[in-house]
Amino acid sequence: MIVVGDEGTRRGLQRTMQSLRHQTLVARMEILVVDCSAPGTPPLRGSDHPSVRTIKLPRDGTTMAEARAAGVRAARAPLVGFLDEHSMALAGWAEALVEAHHGPHAAVGGEIYNMSSAAGFADPIYLMGHGFWVPPAQKGEVDLLPSHDTCYKRDVLIGYGDQLGELLMAEPVLMWKLRADGHRLLLDPAVKSMHGYTVNPLTLVAFYAWNRCLGFARAKVFEWAWWRRLLHVVLAPLIPGWRVLRLFAYLIRRHPVRLPTFLVGWPIILLAQSSAALGEAMGVLLGKGNVETLFTQSHLRGLRWKAERPAQPASREASRA
């Protein structure tokens, strides 16, 4: 499933769609495009393929989480995998997911490759976002899989009913909920996809927005008591350093070849983690505010500093003029 937005953010989608249309199982696949663009936006190129189905949702007022939840409910296939405009599936991706889902796991994810390698600070941000799933990955059950690049059994997701949109607000919350409910997650290196990164000052705003959604959803879904919320906020300044050290230790143990990239880019990782930790703390303490809209716009309208207001209908006086 791919959620698409305004025409100006669709450049990478041609690559994403092509990667899906060239899967060997494409004749058995449903490529579901959830279109949240403005009225009059031309159809996505390649959407006339027999395996592609498009559902249209309103541009204003539809969040990424709501769009994904609507896509899950509309999907006809027993497996639902998410990809973004800046992602693409590699050869054998679909076959590997189908094979892996023959097992009892509710969700399957795989190796994530860096589509933006050597572009600015994309490499350290790649390690920050997907460092625990860089190749070569080790097959086995895990506590967390890569967000926006994971495939789920549809009936498990449908079982969450109206709560699904809330769980999809920040995908780690969904995965923690699955684990808490007794489901299992599988990391399978045969499942391979690429993820691209845009790194500039606005990226920090996107990190803040997504992590504020995560903090809000995590505290709400797991019904954190007031003291736990307060403890998380108090400890928030320590989280960026702890996450950087944890990634460093993991790379030493599993991927020492990645250490030069980490050592050069750790200040950028620390800065990005600081933005993320601030957002998460604000979500835990104050709720999501309007950042779910801001995060949605970062994906479907392009990166920006603050959330735009939904378009207002013309007044009667203006319409009479």
N, C-alpha and C positions, 0 to 999 in steps of 0.2 A: 504494500500500500504506500502511496505517495500523496502527501498533502501539498497542493500547489496554490500559489498566490498570484500577485500581480505580474503582468507581462515582463516588467523589468527585472524580476528575480528568477526568470525561467531559463536562463542561459545554460546552467548546468544540467537541467532536466533532460535535455536531448541525450546527453551522455548516460544519465541514469536509465532512461527509457530504453536506450539501445542495449545497455547491459542486461536488461530483463528480457527484451525481445530475442536476444541471442542465446538465452538459456536453452539447453537441449530439451527441457520439459515444458517449453513455452506453450505447446498445444494443450497441456493439461493445467496450465496456470491461469489464474485470473489476476490481471494487473489492474488493480483498483486505483483510480485517480480521484481524489477528493478535491474538487475545485472550489476554492474560496476567493476567486478573483472578482474584480468589478464587473458589472454587467457590460456586455459588448466585447469583453476580452476574447481574442481568437482562441479556438480550441488548441490544446497542447499538441505540438507536432508528434505524430506517431500514435495519437489516440484513436485513429481509425483502424488499428490493428485488431484482428478478430479476438485476441486475448485481452484486450483493454476494455474496461468499463469505467465510465465517468459518472460520478454523482456530484451534483451542484449544491453548494451551501452558500448562505449569504456571506458577503465579504465582511460587513460590519457586524460585530457582536459574536462572531464565531471564533473561538480560540483554537489553538493547535490541539489541545487535549479533547475538546468537544468534536473537532473534525475527525480525529483518530478514533474516538469512541463511536461516532456515527459510521465511520468506515468499517469498524469491526462488526457492528450490527448489520450492515448492509452486505458484508462479504458472504460469498457462497462457498468458499473453500474451507476445509477443516483446519487449515493452518493460516495464520496471518503474520506476515513479516513486515517490518517498517523499514523504509529507506527515506533519506532526505534528498533535497535538490543537490546537496554537495556530497552525495554518496553514490556508489555504484557497486553492483554485484559482480564478482569475478566468475570465471568459468567454473561450472560445476556447483555453484552456490545453491541452486534450487534442489538438485539431486541430493546434495549432502544434507540439506535441511529435512527433506522427506525421509531419508534413511535414518537420520538421528531421531526424528519424531516417532519412529516405530517403537521407541522405548517409552518409559513412563514419565518422561520429563515434560513439565508444563511449558518450558521455554528453552530455546537453544540459541546460542550465539557462537561466534567464531573469531578468527583472527581479523584484526583491523589493520589495513595498510594505509600509509600516509599518502594521499593524493597530492598534497601540497608540499612535498619534501623539498628542502633547500630554498623555499620562498620565505624570506624574512625570518620571523620567529615561529614559523609554523611547526618546525621540528620539536622544540621544547613544549609547545602547547599540545602537540600530538602526544607526547609522553605524559603530560598532565592529564589529558582527557581519556587516553586509551592505553596508557602504559602497561596496564595489567592484561592487555589482550594483544600486545604486539607479537608478531611472529618471531620465532616459532613458539606457538602456544602448546600447552600440555593438556591433553584430553582428560576430562574429569568433571565431577560435580563441583559447583562453585556457589558462592553466596550472592554474586552479582555478575551481570552480563553487560555488555556495552549498550548504552541507551541509544535508541533510534536505529539500531542495527541488529535487532533481535527478533526472533520468530516465535510466536506463541500458538498453543492449541486454542482455537477459537472458542470452543465450548467452555474452557476454563475462564476466559475473559468474560464471556457472556454471563457466566454465573455470578459476576459481581454487580449485575444490574445497573441501577442508576449511579452506583459508586464508581463505575469504570472511568468516567470523565475525570473525577478527582484523582484516581490512581494514576492516570496517564498524564497528569499535570507535570510530574517529574518522574521519569520511568523507574529510577531506583526505588521509589516508594512502592510501586507496583510489585517489583521483584522482592522487596522485603516482606510485603504482604503475602505474596505467594509462598515464600519460605515459612512465614508464621502460620500459614494455613496448611502446612504439611506438604506443599508441592516441592518439586526438585528442579534445579536449573543445571543445564549441561553446557559446558564449553567444548566445542568440537573444532579442532583446527582444520578439518576438511571444509568447513564453512568459511569462505573468504570474501571479504568486501573491502572497499576503500572508502575513506572519509576525508573530505577536504576541510581546510581551515582558512578563515579570514582573520588576520591578526592586525588590529589597529586599536586606538583608544576606545572605539565603540564596542569592541569585543568585550572589554571589561564591563560595560553596561549590560551586555547580554548575559555574561556570567552572573552578575548581580541579580538580574531579573529571574533567570532560571533557578538559581539557588534560593532566592526568596520564595519562589513557588515550592521548592523542595522542602524548605523549613516549615512553611505553613502546612503543606499536605502531610508531612511526616508527623508533626505534632498532633494534627487533627485525626488522622487515620488511626494512629496508635494511642490516642487519648492520653497524651502526656499530661501529668499533673502539673500544677503551677510551679512547684519546686523544681521539677525536671526542666521545664522551660527556662526558669531563671538560671539554673546551673549551666545549661547550654549557652546562654547569653554571656554569663560570667567567664566561661572557659573559651569563648569564641576567639579571643586574640591569640590563643595558643594553637588553634586548629591549623592555620596555614603552615607554620613551621613543622608541626607534627606530620602533616600530609606530605610535605617535601621530604622529610627524613624517611618516612615510610616508603615513598617511591624510590629514593636513593638506595635503601636497603634491599628493596625488591630487585632493582636493576643489578646490583652487585651480585645477588644470588642467582638470578635467572638470565639476565641479559647484559653482561658486562660490556659487550660491544657497543651498547647504547650510552655508556657512561660519559664519553666526551661530549655528546650532545647535551646531556643533563648538566654537566659541569659548566658548560658555556652558557646554558640557558636558565639555570636555576633562579636567577633574580626575576626573570620574566614569569617563571612558574610561581614563585612566591607572591609576586604582585597579583597574578590572576587568582591564586588561591585566597589572597586577602580579600579581593572583591567578592569571591564566592562565599567566604566565611561571613562577611558582613551581610550579604544578602540572606544567607540562611538564618543568621541570628535575628535579623529584622522580621523574617517570615515567622519564626517561632514566637517572637515577642509581640509583633504588631499585626500579623496577618499578611495576606498577599497584596493588599492595596490594588493598584492598577498594573502591577508588573506582569501578570499573566497576559494582559493585552500587549504590553511592551515586548515580551518574549515572542508572542505570536507575530507581531509586526517585524521583529528582527529576522524571522524566517520567511514571512510571506510578503513583506513590503520593503525589506532592506534594513540594515542596521540604522539605529537612530538613538538620540539621547533620551527622549521621553516619549511616552505613549501619545499617539495622535488621538484626537476625539473622533468618534464615529460621525460620519456625514449626517447632517441634520436635514430633514425634509424642508423644502421651501415653504415659507409662510404663505397664507392665503393672499395677503396683500401683494407679495412678490409675484405670486402666480397670476394675479390679475393684471399686473403691469404689462 
